[in-house]
Amino acid sequence: MATRSKSSKAWLSEHVNDHYVHRAQKDGYRARAAYKLLEINEKDQLIKEGTVLADLGSAPGSWSQVAAKLAGGSGEVFALDILPMDPLPGVSFIQGDFREETVLAEFESLLGNRDLDLVICDMAPNMSGNAVTDQARSFYLCELALDFARSRLKNGGSFLVKVFQGAGYQEYLAAMRETFATVQTRKPDASRGRSSEIYLLGKNKR
Ligand SMILES: C[S@@+](CC[C@H](N)C(=O)[O-])C[C@H]1O[C@@H](n2cnc3c(N)ncnc32)[C@H](O)[C@@H]1O
C-alpha cells in the first residue's frame, strides 16, 4: 500500500511537472515556475502596473519575465542570482551570491534610494542530499531575504518567499508575523508535486 501511494505520488508529480514544462515552452517562459507566480498573483494582486520589486534567486528568469510584464513600463524589476541570467527587457540583473555582503551592497546600490513595493524570493540552495544540512541552508537564505525585505520594503509592502516545511519553519513563520500584519501560506498548483515546498506571503509590512 505504502509503495503504491508512493508511486502514484511520483506519477502525479511527474505528470504535473510535464504539463507545466510543456506549457512554459509554448508560452515562452524560461521555467514552469512562471505559473506559480502567475497563480499567486491572480489571487493576491501583488504585481500590477507600476510595481517596483526585487526578485531574489531569479535565474533562469521566469518570475522576472512575469513580473516585468505585469509591472509594465512604469514598474521596475531588480533581480539577483548566483547563476548567470540572460538579459530580459525591463529587468536589471546582477549575478552574485546573496550570502556575501559585497553582493548585497552591489544590489543595494543598484536599487539606490527606492523603496520597494514587493520582494519575491524563490531561492533554493543546491541540494547536498543531506536533509538536515539542506533545510538549514535553505532557511539561512530565507532569513537573509527576510532581513532584506525588512530593510527595503516600504510600509505596507509585501514579501513572497519559498520555504521548505520542516525544521525551522515555525520560527520563520513567527519572524514573518513580527514584520507583516498578515502572513498566509500559498501552495500553487504548479508546485503540487514538490512535496514540502510552500510559499509564505507577508502582506502589509509594519
Ligand atoms: C528555483 S530557482 C528560481 C527559479 C526562478 N524563480 C524562475 O522563475 O526562473 C532557485 C534559484 O536560487 C538561486 N540561488 C541559490 N542560492 C543562491 C544564493 N546564495 N544567492 C543567489 N541565488 C541563489 C539558484 O541559483 C537558482 O537559480
The ligand as an ORCA input file, in Angstrom:
! r2SCAN-3c Opt
* xyz 0 1
  C      14.039     27.523     -8.168
  S      15.306     28.522     -8.812
  C      14.485     30.031     -9.166
  C      13.606     29.996    -10.393
  C      13.093     31.368    -10.782
  N      12.130     31.871     -9.816
  C      12.443     31.360    -12.124
  O      11.222     31.519    -12.190
  O      13.141     31.222    -13.148
  C      16.264     28.911     -7.414
  C      17.401     29.854     -7.685
  O      18.038     30.232     -6.462
  C      19.372     30.524     -6.783
  N      20.231     30.590     -5.595
  C      20.556     29.592     -4.753
  N      21.432     30.015     -3.834
  C      21.653     31.328     -4.078
  C      22.468     32.320     -3.452
  N      23.217     32.022     -2.402
  N      22.480     33.564     -3.974
  C      21.702     33.859     -5.055
  N      20.925     32.965     -5.690
  C      20.886     31.710     -5.207
  C      19.758     29.373     -7.717
  O      20.915     29.669     -8.459
  C      18.502     29.229     -8.561
  O      18.607     29.910     -9.779
*
